[in-house]
Amino acid sequence: MQTRHIRNLVILFATGAAIALATPGGMVSGQTAPPANDVAGQKEPAADLSVVETAKSRLATAERTCKLLHDSETGDPRGHQGVEHTYVWSKRRMEAEIGVERTKPGGGDGGVAAIERHLEWMRAWNERVVKSGAFSIFDGASTEFYIAEAEDLLARAKAK
């Protein structure tokens, strides 16, 4: 019992120390510091990254992460932390692709190609989950939902 109290105190102390170190000095003493871009009362606008640059950066990051969830030789999806983990990253990549499409004049293809790609990956993921026998019935049903969701997204995108 005493060990638990000591451990809780150590955790509490460490948390408090981390918060104190993470907080700027002015905040700890109750004083507020002027913004970093406020020089002699003149505020500079923050550096704006273009929407195109941020959309492309988001897509590149999602692509890099998703590659870790696919076999490097075959490109087949593989499990990492369960079926939903692979789905979530495929969907994030799809959303990032749609974001890039929206930066194009006229909105590009409206994300149809991105949704089709996601749908293909979800079909391949479902096949892999079902054939492997290593996943639960719930996991199989979940991948069937991912396919149905992607098919619905695709139908809606094409209807626009």
C-alpha atoms as an extended CHARMM CRD file, in Angstrom:
* protein
*
       160  EXT
         1         1  MET       CA              0.0000000000        0.0000000000        0.0000000000  PROA      1               0.0000000000
         2         2  GLN       CA              2.7850000000        2.4130000000        0.9270000000  PROA      2               0.0000000000
         3         3  THR       CA              4.5940000000        1.6200000000       -2.3440000000  PROA      3               0.0000000000
         4         4  ARG       CA              1.5040000000        2.6840000000       -4.2780000000  PROA      4               0.0000000000
         5         5  HSD       CA              1.3910000000        6.0270000000       -2.4410000000  PROA      5               0.0000000000
         6         6  ILE       CA              5.0650000000        6.6440000000       -3.0920000000  PROA      6               0.0000000000
         7         7  ARG       CA              4.6190000000        5.7890000000       -6.7870000000  PROA      7               0.0000000000
         8         8  ASN       CA              1.6190000000        8.1430000000       -7.0190000000  PROA      8               0.0000000000
         9         9  LEU       CA              3.6090000000       10.9530000000       -5.4140000000  PROA      9               0.0000000000
        10        10  VAL       CA              6.4950000000       10.3960000000       -7.8130000000  PROA      10              0.0000000000
        11        11  ILE       CA              4.1030000000       10.5060000000      -10.7690000000  PROA      11              0.0000000000
        12        12  LEU       CA              2.4470000000       13.6530000000       -9.4040000000  PROA      12              0.0000000000
        13        13  PHE       CA              5.8220000000       15.3320000000       -8.8610000000  PROA      13              0.0000000000
        14        14  ALA       CA              7.0720000000       14.3580000000      -12.3380000000  PROA      14              0.0000000000
        15        15  THR       CA              3.8810000000       15.6400000000      -13.9560000000  PROA      15              0.0000000000
        16        16  GLY       CA              4.1020000000       18.9330000000      -12.0970000000  PROA      16              0.0000000000
        17        17  ALA       CA              7.7520000000       19.3340000000      -13.0380000000  PROA      17              0.0000000000
        18        18  ALA       CA              6.9960000000       18.6130000000      -16.7020000000  PROA      18              0.0000000000
        19        19  ILE       CA              4.2140000000       21.1920000000      -16.7360000000  PROA      19              0.0000000000
        20        20  ALA       CA              6.4320000000       23.7660000000      -15.0550000000  PROA      20              0.0000000000
        21        21  LEU       CA              9.2250000000       23.1780000000      -17.5590000000  PROA      21              0.0000000000
        22        22  ALA       CA              6.8780000000       23.2530000000      -20.5360000000  PROA      22              0.0000000000
        23        23  THR       CA              5.2480000000       26.5120000000      -19.5250000000  PROA      23              0.0000000000
        24        24  PRO       CA              7.0190000000       29.6960000000      -20.6740000000  PROA      24              0.0000000000
        25        25  GLY       CA              8.7230000000       31.6290000000      -17.8730000000  PROA      25              0.0000000000
        26        26  GLY       CA              6.2940000000       34.5280000000      -18.0480000000  PROA      26              0.0000000000
        27        27  MET       CA              3.3470000000       32.2270000000      -17.5150000000  PROA      27              0.0000000000
        28        28  VAL       CA              4.9080000000       30.6480000000      -14.4330000000  PROA      28              0.0000000000
        29        29  SER       CA              5.4680000000       34.0150000000      -12.7870000000  PROA      29              0.0000000000
        30        30  GLY       CA              2.0220000000       35.2630000000      -13.7980000000  PROA      30              0.0000000000
        31        31  GLN       CA              3.3440000000       37.6500000000      -16.4240000000  PROA      31              0.0000000000
        32        32  THR       CA              2.4680000000       37.4170000000      -20.0490000000  PROA      32              0.0000000000
        33        33  ALA       CA              5.1630000000       37.7440000000      -22.6570000000  PROA      33              0.0000000000
        34        34  PRO       CA              4.5510000000       39.7250000000      -25.8480000000  PROA      34              0.0000000000
        35        35  PRO       CA              4.0160000000       37.6350000000      -28.9780000000  PROA      35              0.0000000000
        36        36  ALA       CA              7.2360000000       36.6980000000      -30.7500000000  PROA      36              0.0000000000
        37        37  ASN       CA              6.2030000000       38.6460000000      -33.8540000000  PROA      37              0.0000000000
        38        38  ASP       CA              5.3730000000       41.8310000000      -31.9000000000  PROA      38              0.0000000000
        39        39  VAL       CA              8.3410000000       44.1860000000      -32.3470000000  PROA      39              0.0000000000
        40        40  ALA       CA              7.9650000000       47.6920000000      -30.8940000000  PROA      40              0.0000000000
        41        41  GLY       CA              4.1860000000       47.4070000000      -31.0510000000  PROA      41              0.0000000000
        42        42  GLN       CA              4.1510000000       46.3810000000      -34.7230000000  PROA      42              0.0000000000
        43        43  LYS       CA              2.7530000000       42.9690000000      -35.4690000000  PROA      43              0.0000000000
        44        44  GLU       CA              4.0240000000       41.0860000000      -38.4650000000  PROA      44              0.0000000000
        45        45  PRO       CA              1.6690000000       38.6800000000      -40.1270000000  PROA      45              0.0000000000
        46        46  ALA       CA              2.5500000000       35.0650000000      -39.4150000000  PROA      46              0.0000000000
        47        47  ALA       CA              4.2000000000       33.2650000000      -42.2960000000  PROA      47              0.0000000000
        48        48  ASP       CA              1.3790000000       31.6550000000      -44.2780000000  PROA      48              0.0000000000
        49        49  LEU       CA              1.9470000000       28.4020000000      -46.0000000000  PROA      49              0.0000000000
        50        50  SER       CA             -0.2010000000       28.0590000000      -49.0550000000  PROA      50              0.0000000000
        51        51  VAL       CA             -3.1410000000       25.6940000000      -48.9780000000  PROA      51              0.0000000000
        52        52  VAL       CA             -1.5670000000       23.8000000000      -51.8680000000  PROA      52              0.0000000000
        53        53  GLU       CA              1.6950000000       23.3060000000      -49.9370000000  PROA      53              0.0000000000
        54        54  THR       CA             -0.0210000000       22.1170000000      -46.7760000000  PROA      54              0.0000000000
        55        55  ALA       CA             -2.3460000000       19.7880000000      -48.6970000000  PROA      55              0.0000000000
        56        56  LYS       CA              0.6070000000       18.2380000000      -50.5320000000  PROA      56              0.0000000000
        57        57  SER       CA              2.5800000000       17.9030000000      -47.3050000000  PROA      57              0.0000000000
        58        58  ARG       CA             -0.3490000000       16.1800000000      -45.6010000000  PROA      58              0.0000000000
        59        59  LEU       CA             -0.6840000000       13.7560000000      -48.5190000000  PROA      59              0.0000000000
        60        60  ALA       CA              3.0530000000       12.9870000000      -48.5620000000  PROA      60              0.0000000000
        61        61  THR       CA              2.9910000000       12.2400000000      -44.8410000000  PROA      61              0.0000000000
        62        62  ALA       CA             -0.0730000000       10.0020000000      -45.1680000000  PROA      62              0.0000000000
        63        63  GLU       CA              1.5360000000        8.1940000000      -48.1220000000  PROA      63              0.0000000000
        64        64  ARG       CA              4.7130000000        7.5800000000      -46.1500000000  PROA      64              0.0000000000
        65        65  THR       CA              2.7600000000        6.1950000000      -43.2040000000  PROA      65              0.0000000000
        66        66  CYS       CA              0.5390000000        4.0020000000      -45.3840000000  PROA      66              0.0000000000
        67        67  LYS       CA              3.5440000000        2.4760000000      -47.1060000000  PROA      67              0.0000000000
        68        68  LEU       CA              4.4940000000        1.0390000000      -43.7330000000  PROA      68              0.0000000000
        69        69  LEU       CA              1.1420000000       -0.7580000000      -43.6820000000  PROA      69              0.0000000000
        70        70  HSD       CA              1.6580000000       -2.4370000000      -47.0650000000  PROA      70              0.0000000000
        71        71  ASP       CA              4.0010000000       -5.2440000000      -48.0230000000  PROA      71              0.0000000000
        72        72  SER       CA              7.0340000000       -3.6560000000      -49.6880000000  PROA      72              0.0000000000
        73        73  GLU       CA              7.2480000000       -6.3640000000      -52.3550000000  PROA      73              0.0000000000
        74        74  THR       CA              3.6090000000       -7.0440000000      -53.2470000000  PROA      74              0.0000000000
        75        75  GLY       CA              1.9180000000       -3.8520000000      -52.0820000000  PROA      75              0.0000000000
        76        76  ASP       CA             -0.6980000000       -5.9380000000      -50.2660000000  PROA      76              0.0000000000
        77        77  PRO       CA             -2.0800000000       -4.4190000000      -47.0870000000  PROA      77              0.0000000000
        78        78  ARG       CA             -0.9050000000       -6.0150000000      -43.8620000000  PROA      78              0.0000000000
        79        79  GLY       CA             -2.0870000000       -5.7320000000      -40.3240000000  PROA      79              0.0000000000
        80        80  HSD       CA             -0.2460000000       -3.6650000000      -37.8030000000  PROA      80              0.0000000000
        81        81  GLN       CA             -2.4950000000       -2.9030000000      -34.8560000000  PROA      81              0.0000000000
        82        82  GLY       CA             -5.6870000000       -4.5510000000      -36.0030000000  PROA      82              0.0000000000
        83        83  VAL       CA             -7.9310000000       -4.0690000000      -38.9960000000  PROA      83              0.0000000000
        84        84  GLU       CA             -9.0870000000       -0.5910000000      -38.0610000000  PROA      84              0.0000000000
        85        85  HSD       CA             -5.5620000000        0.7830000000      -37.9240000000  PROA      85              0.0000000000
        86        86  THR       CA             -5.0010000000       -0.0410000000      -41.6010000000  PROA      86              0.0000000000
        87        87  TYR       CA             -8.4360000000        1.3700000000      -42.4790000000  PROA      87              0.0000000000
        88        88  VAL       CA             -7.8610000000        4.6310000000      -40.5930000000  PROA      88              0.0000000000
        89        89  TRP       CA             -4.6020000000        5.3160000000      -42.4110000000  PROA      89              0.0000000000
        90        90  SER       CA             -6.0590000000        4.4280000000      -45.7990000000  PROA      90              0.0000000000
        91        91  LYS       CA             -8.9280000000        6.8080000000      -45.1090000000  PROA      91              0.0000000000
        92        92  ARG       CA             -6.5400000000        9.5450000000      -43.9810000000  PROA      92              0.0000000000
        93        93  ARG       CA             -4.5890000000        9.1260000000      -47.1940000000  PROA      93              0.0000000000
        94        94  MET       CA             -7.8310000000        9.3020000000      -49.2030000000  PROA      94              0.0000000000
        95        95  GLU       CA             -8.8850000000       12.4880000000      -47.4080000000  PROA      95              0.0000000000
        96        96  ALA       CA             -5.4420000000       14.0080000000      -48.0020000000  PROA      96              0.0000000000
        97        97  GLU       CA             -5.6930000000       13.1570000000      -51.7140000000  PROA      97              0.0000000000
        98        98  ILE       CA             -9.1180000000       14.7770000000      -51.8420000000  PROA      98              0.0000000000
        99        99  GLY       CA             -7.6150000000       17.8440000000      -50.1640000000  PROA      99              0.0000000000
       100       100  VAL       CA             -4.9880000000       18.0860000000      -52.9020000000  PROA      100             0.0000000000
       101       101  GLU       CA             -7.6700000000       17.6800000000      -55.5870000000  PROA      101             0.0000000000
       102       102  ARG       CA             -9.6550000000       20.5590000000      -54.0910000000  PROA      102             0.0000000000
       103       103  THR       CA             -6.6690000000       22.8830000000      -54.5440000000  PROA      103             0.0000000000
       104       104  LYS       CA             -6.7360000000       22.3130000000      -58.3030000000  PROA      104             0.0000000000
       105       105  PRO       CA             -8.6520000000       24.7020000000      -60.5410000000  PROA      105             0.0000000000
       106       106  GLY       CA            -12.2610000000       23.5860000000      -60.7010000000  PROA      106             0.0000000000
       107       107  GLY       CA            -11.7350000000       21.1640000000      -57.8200000000  PROA      107             0.0000000000
       108       108  GLY       CA            -10.0070000000       18.4870000000      -59.8980000000  PROA      108             0.0000000000
       109       109  ASP       CA            -11.9580000000       15.2530000000      -60.1160000000  PROA      109             0.0000000000
       110       110  GLY       CA            -13.6850000000       15.8890000000      -56.7890000000  PROA      110             0.0000000000
       111       111  GLY       CA            -11.7260000000       13.1120000000      -55.1600000000  PROA      111             0.0000000000
       112       112  VAL       CA            -13.1980000000       10.2950000000      -57.2600000000  PROA      112             0.0000000000
       113       113  ALA       CA             -9.7690000000        8.7630000000      -57.9970000000  PROA      113             0.0000000000
       114       114  ALA       CA             -8.7880000000        8.9510000000      -54.3190000000  PROA      114             0.0000000000
       115       115  ILE       CA            -11.9830000000        7.2410000000      -53.2340000000  PROA      115             0.0000000000
       116       116  GLU       CA            -11.5710000000        4.5520000000      -55.9050000000  PROA      116             0.0000000000
       117       117  ARG       CA             -8.0410000000        3.9100000000      -54.6590000000  PROA      117             0.0000000000
       118       118  HSD       CA             -9.2670000000        3.6640000000      -51.0600000000  PROA      118             0.0000000000
       119       119  LEU       CA            -12.0480000000        1.2910000000      -52.1520000000  PROA      119             0.0000000000
       120       120  GLU       CA             -9.5450000000       -0.9620000000      -53.9260000000  PROA      120             0.0000000000
       121       121  TRP       CA             -7.3550000000       -1.0800000000      -50.8120000000  PROA      121             0.0000000000
       122       122  MET       CA            -10.3210000000       -1.8590000000      -48.5680000000  PROA      122             0.0000000000
       123       123  ARG       CA            -11.3600000000       -4.7040000000      -50.8770000000  PROA      123             0.0000000000
       124       124  ALA       CA             -7.8080000000       -6.0740000000      -50.8030000000  PROA      124             0.0000000000
       125       125  TRP       CA             -7.7110000000       -5.6390000000      -47.0190000000  PROA      125             0.0000000000
       126       126  ASN       CA            -11.0000000000       -7.5250000000      -46.6210000000  PROA      126             0.0000000000
       127       127  GLU       CA             -9.6920000000      -10.3580000000      -48.7950000000  PROA      127             0.0000000000
       128       128  ARG       CA             -6.5020000000      -10.5440000000      -46.7710000000  PROA      128             0.0000000000
       129       129  VAL       CA             -8.3770000000      -10.5340000000      -43.4500000000  PROA      129             0.0000000000
       130       130  VAL       CA            -10.8290000000      -13.2200000000      -44.5290000000  PROA      130             0.0000000000
       131       131  LYS       CA             -8.2590000000      -15.5070000000      -46.1980000000  PROA      131             0.0000000000
       132       132  SER       CA             -5.7070000000      -15.3200000000      -43.3990000000  PROA      132             0.0000000000
       133       133  GLY       CA             -7.9640000000      -16.8300000000      -40.7610000000  PROA      133             0.0000000000
       134       134  ALA       CA             -5.9410000000      -14.8810000000      -38.1980000000  PROA      134             0.0000000000
       135       135  PHE       CA             -8.6480000000      -12.2860000000      -37.5580000000  PROA      135             0.0000000000
       136       136  SER       CA            -11.9680000000      -12.4710000000      -35.7490000000  PROA      136             0.0000000000
       137       137  ILE       CA            -15.4240000000      -12.5610000000      -37.3050000000  PROA      137             0.0000000000
       138       138  PHE       CA            -15.8400000000       -8.9830000000      -36.0760000000  PROA      138             0.0000000000
       139       139  ASP       CA            -12.7100000000       -7.9350000000      -37.9570000000  PROA      139             0.0000000000
       140       140  GLY       CA            -14.0760000000       -9.4840000000      -41.1360000000  PROA      140             0.0000000000
       141       141  ALA       CA            -17.3930000000       -7.7040000000      -40.6600000000  PROA      141             0.0000000000
       142       142  SER       CA            -15.5310000000       -4.4580000000      -40.0070000000  PROA      142             0.0000000000
       143       143  THR       CA            -13.6720000000       -4.7050000000      -43.3010000000  PROA      143             0.0000000000
       144       144  GLU       CA            -16.9980000000       -5.3520000000      -45.0520000000  PROA      144             0.0000000000
       145       145  PHE       CA            -18.2410000000       -2.0750000000      -43.5550000000  PROA      145             0.0000000000
       146       146  TYR       CA            -15.1280000000       -0.2740000000      -44.8070000000  PROA      146             0.0000000000
       147       147  ILE       CA            -15.9380000000       -1.4770000000      -48.3220000000  PROA      147             0.0000000000
       148       148  ALA       CA            -19.5900000000       -0.4180000000      -48.0480000000  PROA      148             0.0000000000
       149       149  GLU       CA            -18.5530000000        2.9870000000      -46.7280000000  PROA      149             0.0000000000
       150       150  ALA       CA            -16.0660000000        3.5050000000      -49.5610000000  PROA      150             0.0000000000
       151       151  GLU       CA            -18.6600000000        2.4220000000      -52.1480000000  PROA      151             0.0000000000
       152       152  ASP       CA            -21.1100000000        4.9330000000      -50.6830000000  PROA      152             0.0000000000
       153       153  LEU       CA            -18.4880000000        7.7100000000      -50.7280000000  PROA      153             0.0000000000
       154       154  LEU       CA            -17.6830000000        6.8830000000      -54.3490000000  PROA      154             0.0000000000
       155       155  ALA       CA            -21.3340000000        6.8950000000      -55.4180000000  PROA      155             0.0000000000
       156       156  ARG       CA            -21.8640000000       10.2700000000      -53.7270000000  PROA      156             0.0000000000
       157       157  ALA       CA            -18.7140000000       11.7590000000      -55.2960000000  PROA      157             0.0000000000
       158       158  LYS       CA            -19.7500000000       10.5920000000      -58.7440000000  PROA      158             0.0000000000
       159       159  ALA       CA            -23.2680000000       11.9870000000      -58.2640000000  PROA      159             0.0000000000
       160       160  LYS       CA            -21.9250000000       15.5190000000      -57.7330000000  PROA      160             0.0000000000
